[in-house]
Amino acid sequence: MTPDQLITFAAVAEHLNISRAAVALHLSQPAVSGQLRQLQEEFGEPLYQRDGRGIRLTPSGAQLAEYAQRLRDTYRQAHAYRDALRGLERGTLRVGASTTLASYLLPYLIAEFQRRFPEIAIQTAGGNTADIVHSLGSLDIAMIEGPVGADLPPGTGVHPWREDEIVAIVPREHPLAQRESARSEAAEAGASALSATFDELAAYPLVLREEGSGVRQLVERAFSRHGLPMRVALEVAGVEGVKEAVRAGMGIGFVSAMSMRHEDNALSRVSLGPAPLTRRFSILMPHENAPSRVAERFLALCLEGIA
């Protein structure tokens, strides 16, 4: 039995899925399976059982997981202490961000951070909100756009961040865009001159992001609050996929207003009424009790609101 095997087992116990644990550990799935097999052979009895697409710990496995997780936490604390002693002259920052943030905000933050600390290597991980939450064990800091939820790993700190508006997008020739041809001064400043109620939107086919998307969760809840059905014409992964589907005439899409900052004139923004549909981004610190100085500095940069 080795420390690496126990740290691997701690990740498997956290994710209850060998593939996800492999991603979090930056290992191949066969490498993780091999370590688990060696660990089970040493203990002489099953530590987990297959359960659908994931795994379920046996009583022996659950007990071992407690020891393994304490070992992993101690290792992380030692790692953070080392980084603190080194200062910010060198090191690695692992940042996770859900799709909209990874595409439209994170690049500006990373560019500024590297100007201040050029010797820090930065690794990024993307995905929807659910993907990022599942990967917290392998990250130093993460930014999500959906509801935080109650299934965060123990010791995760949550920092409410900036506010964002969700808007509908339609082709320029769509009836909702055509009914108001004049743009207001607000539109020139980045806001939308168009607006629509959910009753009006429900009359058209809709393009939604994939399951696990923060935008999708917010939109679904809004339609549910209004007691309206959703005519879903297409589900597509990613913000740009939604935009392309809307350009192709598949239906009305929903995106962050942030993603429309550099959009051409092929699409029109439509604010959702009667009140704007907004959400608050969150920053997650997976190891809040022992963060590295690198992660703390990046958090401070995010809270400055430079981007």
C-alpha positions in Angstrom: 0.0 0.0 0.0 1.4 3.4 -1.0 0.4 7.0 -0.4 -0.4 7.4 -4.1 -2.8 4.5 -4.0 -4.6 6.0 -1.0 -4.8 9.4 -2.6 -6.2 7.8 -5.7 -8.7 5.9 -3.6 -9.8 9.1 -1.9 -10.5 10.7 -5.3 -12.5 7.6 -6.4 -14.5 7.7 -3.1 -15.2 11.4 -3.6 -16.4 11.1 -7.2 -17.9 7.6 -7.0 -16.8 7.3 -10.6 -13.4 6.0 -11.8 -13.4 8.0 -15.0 -14.1 11.3 -13.2 -11.5 10.5 -10.6 -9.0 9.8 -13.4 -9.7 13.3 -14.9 -9.4 14.9 -11.4 -6.0 13.2 -10.8 -4.7 13.8 -14.4 -4.2 10.1 -14.8 -5.5 7.6 -17.3 -8.4 5.4 -16.4 -6.3 2.2 -16.6 -3.7 3.7 -14.3 -6.5 4.4 -11.7 -8.0 1.0 -12.1 -4.6 -0.6 -11.7 -4.0 1.2 -8.4 -7.4 0.2 -7.1 -6.8 -3.4 -8.0 -3.5 -3.4 -6.1 -5.1 -1.9 -3.1 -7.9 -4.4 -3.1 -5.4 -7.3 -3.4 -3.5 -6.0 -0.4 -6.7 -5.7 1.7 -8.0 -9.1 0.5 -11.6 -8.0 0.0 -13.7 -5.7 -2.2 -13.5 -2.0 -1.4 -16.1 -1.0 -4.0 -18.7 -2.4 -6.3 -19.9 -1.3 -9.7 -23.2 0.6 -9.6 -24.5 1.6 -13.0 -22.0 3.9 -14.5 -20.3 4.6 -11.2 -19.2 2.7 -8.1 -20.5 2.1 -4.6 -18.2 1.7 -1.6 -18.4 -1.4 0.5 -18.4 -1.0 4.3 -14.6 -1.7 4.2 -14.1 0.7 1.4 -16.0 3.5 3.3 -13.8 3.0 6.3 -10.6 3.1 4.2 -11.9 6.2 2.4 -11.9 8.1 5.7 -8.2 7.4 6.2 -7.4 8.1 2.6 -9.2 11.4 2.6 -7.3 12.5 5.8 -4.0 11.6 4.1 -5.0 13.5 1.0 -5.9 16.6 3.0 -2.6 16.4 4.9 -0.8 16.2 1.6 -2.7 19.3 0.2 -1.9 21.3 3.4 1.8 20.4 3.0 1.7 21.4 -0.6 0.0 24.7 0.3 2.6 25.3 3.0 5.4 24.7 0.5 3.9 27.2 -1.9 3.5 29.8 0.9 7.2 29.5 1.8 8.2 29.8 -1.9 6.0 32.9 -2.3 4.8 33.7 -5.8 8.1 33.4 -7.6 7.1 30.1 -9.1 4.3 27.5 -8.9 1.2 26.4 -10.6 -2.4 27.7 -10.4 -5.2 25.3 -11.5 -8.3 27.3 -12.5 -11.6 25.9 -13.4 -14.4 27.9 -15.0 -17.8 27.1 -16.4 -18.4 27.7 -20.1 -19.4 31.4 -20.3 -16.8 32.5 -17.8 -14.1 30.4 -19.4 -14.8 31.9 -22.8 -15.6 35.6 -22.0 -14.1 36.5 -18.7 -11.3 34.1 -17.7 -8.9 35.1 -20.5 -8.8 38.7 -19.3 -8.2 37.6 -15.7 -5.4 35.3 -16.7 -3.7 37.9 -18.9 -3.7 40.4 -16.0 -2.5 37.7 -13.5 0.4 36.7 -15.8 1.4 40.4 -16.2 1.7 40.6 -12.4 3.2 37.1 -11.8 4.9 36.0 -15.0 6.6 32.9 -13.5 3.3 31.3 -12.4 2.2 28.5 -14.7 -1.6 28.4 -15.2 -3.6 25.3 -16.0 -7.3 25.7 -16.9 -10.2 23.3 -17.0 -13.6 24.1 -18.6 -17.0 22.6 -18.8 -20.5 23.4 -17.6 -21.3 24.2 -14.0 -21.8 20.5 -13.0 -18.5 19.5 -14.7 -16.6 22.1 -12.7 -18.1 21.1 -9.4 -17.2 17.5 -10.1 -13.6 18.5 -10.7 -13.1 20.7 -7.6 -10.8 18.1 -6.1 -8.2 18.8 -8.7 -8.5 22.6 -8.8 -7.1 25.5 -6.7 -9.9 27.9 -7.5 -13.1 27.7 -9.7 -15.7 30.1 -11.1 -19.2 28.9 -11.8 -22.3 30.6 -13.2 -25.0 28.2 -12.0 -26.5 27.6 -8.5 -23.8 26.5 -6.1 -25.8 23.5 -4.8 -25.4 21.5 -1.6 -23.0 18.8 -2.9 -19.7 20.7 -2.7 -16.7 18.8 -1.2 -16.1 19.5 2.5 -13.9 22.5 3.1 -15.0 24.4 -0.1 -15.3 28.1 0.4 -18.0 30.0 -1.6 -17.5 33.7 -2.6 -20.5 35.4 -4.2 -19.1 37.4 -7.1 -20.4 39.6 -9.9 -23.9 39.8 -11.4 -24.8 38.8 -14.9 -28.0 39.2 -17.0 -29.4 36.4 -19.1 -30.9 37.5 -22.4 -32.7 35.8 -25.2 -31.2 36.0 -28.7 -33.0 35.9 -32.0 -32.0 36.4 -35.6 -32.2 40.0 -36.8 -35.2 39.2 -39.0 -37.2 37.5 -36.2 -40.6 39.0 -35.3 -39.4 39.9 -31.8 -36.5 41.9 -33.3 -38.5 43.5 -36.1 -41.2 45.0 -33.9 -38.7 47.6 -32.6 -36.4 48.7 -35.3 -35.0 51.7 -33.5 -32.1 51.3 -31.1 -32.0 53.3 -27.9 -29.0 55.0 -26.3 -29.0 52.1 -23.9 -28.4 49.7 -26.7 -25.4 51.6 -27.8 -24.0 51.4 -24.3 -24.4 47.6 -24.3 -28.0 47.1 -23.1 -30.8 45.7 -25.2 -33.4 48.0 -26.7 -35.7 45.0 -27.1 -37.7 43.1 -24.4 -40.2 40.3 -24.3 -42.2 38.5 -21.7 -42.0 34.8 -21.0 -45.5 34.4 -22.4 -44.3 35.8 -25.7 -41.2 33.6 -25.7 -43.3 30.5 -25.0 -44.9 30.9 -28.4 -41.7 30.1 -30.2 -39.4 27.1 -30.4 -36.4 27.3 -28.1 -32.7 26.4 -28.2 -31.3 25.3 -24.9 -27.8 24.5 -23.5 -26.9 21.0 -22.4 -27.9 19.5 -19.1 -25.8 20.9 -16.3 -25.6 24.4 -17.8 -26.1 27.2 -15.4 -28.0 29.3 -18.0 -30.3 26.4 -18.7 -31.2 25.8 -15.1 -32.0 29.5 -14.6 -34.2 29.6 -17.8 -36.1 26.4 -16.9 -36.8 27.7 -13.4 -38.1 31.0 -14.9 -40.5 29.2 -17.3 -41.7 27.0 -14.4 -42.4 30.0 -12.2 -44.6 31.5 -14.9 -46.3 28.1 -15.4 -45.4 28.0 -19.1 -44.4 25.1 -21.2 -41.1 25.1 -23.2 -41.1 24.1 -26.9 -37.5 22.8 -27.0 -36.4 22.5 -30.6 -32.7 21.7 -29.9 -30.3 21.1 -27.1 -26.7 22.0 -27.9 -23.4 22.2 -26.0 -21.8 25.5 -25.5 -22.6 29.2 -25.9 -21.3 29.3 -29.5 -23.4 26.3 -30.4 -26.5 28.1 -29.2 -25.6 31.2 -31.3 -25.1 29.1 -34.4 -28.4 27.3 -33.9 -30.2 30.6 -33.5 -28.5 32.0 -36.6 -29.7 28.9 -38.5 -33.3 29.7 -37.5 -33.8 26.8 -35.0 -35.4 28.9 -32.4 -34.8 31.4 -29.6 -31.7 30.9 -27.5 -30.6 32.1 -24.1 -27.1 33.3 -23.2 -25.2 35.5 -20.9 -25.3 39.2 -21.9 -21.5 39.0 -21.5 -21.2 36.6 -24.4 -22.8 39.2 -26.7 -20.2 42.0 -26.1 -18.5 41.4 -29.5 -21.4 39.9 -31.4 -22.0 41.0 -35.0 -25.4 42.3 -36.3 -26.7 38.9 -37.2 -28.3 38.4 -33.8 -30.5 40.7 -31.7 -30.5 40.7 -27.8 -33.9 40.5 -26.1 -34.2 41.3 -22.4 -36.5 39.1 -20.5 -39.3 40.8 -18.7 -41.0 42.2 -17.0 -37.9 42.2 -14.7 -34.5 41.3 -16.0 -33.4 37.7 -15.5 -30.1 37.9 -13.5 -27.8 35.6 -11.7 -24.7 35.9 -9.6 -21.4 34.2 -10.4 -19.6 32.4 -7.6 -15.9 31.7 -6.9 -15.2 28.4 -5.2 -12.1 27.7 -3.2 -11.9 23.9 -2.9 -9.2 24.1 -0.1 -10.4 27.2 1.8 -8.8 26.0 5.0 -5.4 25.8 3.4 -5.3 27.8 0.2 -2.0 28.4 -1.6 -0.8 32.0 -1.8 -1.2 31.7 -5.6 -4.9 30.9 -5.3 -5.4 33.7 -2.7 -3.8 36.3 -5.1 -5.9 35.1 -8.0 -9.0 35.4 -5.8 -8.1 38.9 -4.9 -7.6 39.8 -8.5 -11.0 38.4 -9.4 -12.6 40.5 -6.6 -11.0 43.7 -7.9 -13.4 43.5 -10.9 -10.8 44.4 -13.5 -12.5 42.5 -16.4 
